[in-house]
Amino acid sequence: MAYLDASVPGRRGAAFLALLSLPLAIATQACIVLAIEGDTTLMFDGARLLALPEGRAEAFYWFLWLDPFGYYAINIPIIIYAWKALRHIDETVADFTSAAGIVYSLLGTFGAMIQAGSFEALYALFNSETATAVSQSAAAASWSATVGGSIRGLWLFEALCAGIWMLGLAKLLGAIGKKGLSITAGIMGVVWLVHWALASADMTAISNPMMGIVVMGGPLWAAWLGIILWPQPKHNDRG
């Protein structure tokens, strides 16, 4: 019978990180709410974003820095643990989908860090005492190009990788009897792939709300996973 291999070290650490990702994701979302105040178009409008008051600009900067801790880099140890603990069920699925999960985590992290560094530099340029209309226009254009490139490049491919990872994890979790986690992971995987397809076709009016589903649902699912992974008596690891 398929089971979670409890002999694999790192279970407590993976569970702790999965649980920790929820408050970190909440902090991430709190920062972006403070920064853009509900205007999602602000993130893509360089002239308006770089003109934000210092407090809101600081919140946006910390949103970008917290993003990997709430959604991306924090997943890597969890993915590695799940790969080791579930690989005996189906090596091909575990290897391929875990690799996709790590690529997703790295792409998301790189995108956030590129934007954080760019925003810090461009905000300083835009608001410097010697700034001119020309330099401000150049800074605004640079930000628009940076965020556009991240979304159309790194974060678009990230969505494809996330979908593959979650669908594979759904299969492995289903095999050990974690039906609720499996079904939810499968739904998340489908949403990621549909978002990727729609965003690739520039159907952002539909794709953006779907991104909202995974942004809100992902941390909740991760916390659920953390509860399940928290070390239990060995007889609970089977079935």
SVG drawing of the C-alpha trace seen along z (x, -y; Angstrom):
<svg xmlns="http://www.w3.org/2000/svg" viewBox="-13 -69 33 71">
<polyline fill="none" stroke="black" stroke-width="0.4" points="0.0,0.0 1.2,-3.5 2.3,-5.5 4.2,-8.5 7.7,-7.4 8.1,-8.5 11.7,-7.5 12.7,-10.4 14.4,-13.2 13.1,-16.8 9.4,-16.2 9.1,-18.5 11.1,-21.3 8.9,-20.9 5.7,-21.0 7.0,-24.1 7.8,-26.0 4.4,-25.1 2.7,-26.5 4.9,-29.5 4.1,-30.4 0.6,-31.3 1.4,-34.3 4.2,-35.4 1.7,-35.3 -0.7,-37.4 2.1,-39.9 2.9,-40.0 -0.7,-40.7 -1.0,-43.3 1.9,-45.2 0.5,-45.2 -2.9,-46.4 -1.2,-49.3 0.8,-50.2 -1.7,-50.1 -5.0,-50.6 -7.0,-48.4 -5.8,-49.8 -4.1,-46.8 -3.3,-48.8 -0.9,-50.9 1.7,-48.1 2.1,-48.5 2.0,-52.3 5.6,-53.4 4.8,-57.1 2.1,-56.7 3.9,-53.9 7.2,-55.8 5.3,-58.9 3.9,-57.1 4.4,-58.7 7.3,-57.3 5.3,-55.2 3.3,-53.4 6.5,-53.0 8.1,-51.3 5.2,-49.0 5.4,-48.1 9.2,-47.4 8.5,-45.1 5.8,-43.3 8.3,-42.3 10.8,-41.2 8.2,-39.2 6.8,-37.5 9.5,-34.7 9.0,-33.9 5.2,-33.7 4.9,-32.0 8.1,-30.9 11.5,-30.2 9.9,-28.8 8.5,-26.0 11.8,-24.5 12.6,-22.5 9.0,-21.3 9.2,-20.2 12.5,-18.3 11.0,-16.6 7.8,-15.6 9.9,-14.3 12.0,-12.1 9.0,-10.9 6.7,-10.1 9.1,-9.1 8.6,-5.4 5.0,-5.7 5.9,-6.9 9.4,-8.0 8.6,-9.6 5.8,-11.7 7.7,-12.7 10.9,-13.6 9.2,-15.5 6.7,-17.4 9.1,-18.2 11.5,-19.7 8.7,-21.8 7.9,-22.9 11.4,-24.0 11.6,-25.9 8.3,-27.6 9.8,-28.6 13.0,-30.0 11.3,-31.9 8.9,-33.5 11.8,-34.5 13.9,-35.8 11.0,-37.9 10.3,-39.4 13.9,-40.2 14.5,-41.8 11.5,-44.0 12.5,-44.9 16.0,-46.0 14.7,-47.8 12.0,-49.6 14.4,-50.8 16.8,-52.3 14.1,-53.8 12.1,-55.2 15.3,-57.0 16.0,-58.3 12.4,-59.5 12.3,-61.3 15.8,-62.7 16.2,-66.5 17.9,-66.6 15.2,-64.7 14.0,-66.2 10.9,-65.4 13.1,-63.5 14.7,-61.4 11.4,-60.7 9.9,-59.6 12.9,-57.3 12.5,-55.8 8.8,-55.2 9.4,-53.5 12.1,-51.4 9.8,-50.2 7.0,-49.4 9.5,-47.4 10.8,-45.6 7.5,-44.6 6.1,-43.7 9.2,-41.5 8.8,-39.7 5.2,-39.0 5.4,-38.0 8.6,-36.0 9.4,-34.7 6.0,-34.8 4.2,-33.4 6.4,-30.3 6.1,-30.1 2.4,-29.5 2.9,-26.6 5.4,-25.0 3.1,-25.5 0.3,-23.8 2.5,-20.8 3.8,-20.6 0.4,-20.8 -1.2,-18.2 1.7,-15.7 1.5,-16.4 -2.2,-15.8 -1.6,-12.3 1.0,-11.4 -1.1,-12.7 -4.2,-10.8 -2.1,-7.6 -1.5,-7.8 -5.1,-8.5 -4.9,-12.3 -8.0,-12.8 -8.9,-16.3 -5.3,-17.6 -5.1,-15.8 -8.4,-17.2 -7.5,-20.7 -4.0,-20.4 -5.6,-19.2 -8.0,-22.1 -5.1,-24.5 -3.1,-22.9 -5.9,-23.2 -6.4,-26.9 -2.7,-27.6 -2.7,-26.0 -5.9,-27.8 -4.4,-31.1 -1.2,-30.3 -3.2,-29.6 -5.4,-32.7 -2.5,-35.0 -0.5,-33.7 -3.5,-34.7 -3.6,-38.2 -7.0,-37.4 -6.0,-39.2 -9.6,-40.2 -10.2,-36.4 -6.7,-35.3 -6.2,-37.8 -9.1,-36.7 -7.8,-33.1 -4.5,-34.3 -6.4,-35.7 -7.7,-32.2 -4.2,-30.7 -2.8,-33.8 -5.5,-33.4 -5.9,-29.6 -2.2,-28.6 -1.2,-29.7 -4.3,-28.1 -3.5,-24.8 0.1,-25.0 -1.0,-25.4 -3.2,-22.4 -0.3,-20.5 1.8,-21.6 -0.8,-20.2 -0.8,-16.9 3.0,-16.7 3.5,-17.5 5.0,-14.3 2.4,-11.9 2.5,-8.4 3.8,-5.9 0.5,-4.1 -1.1,-7.4 1.4,-7.5 -0.3,-4.7 -3.3,-4.7"/>
</svg>
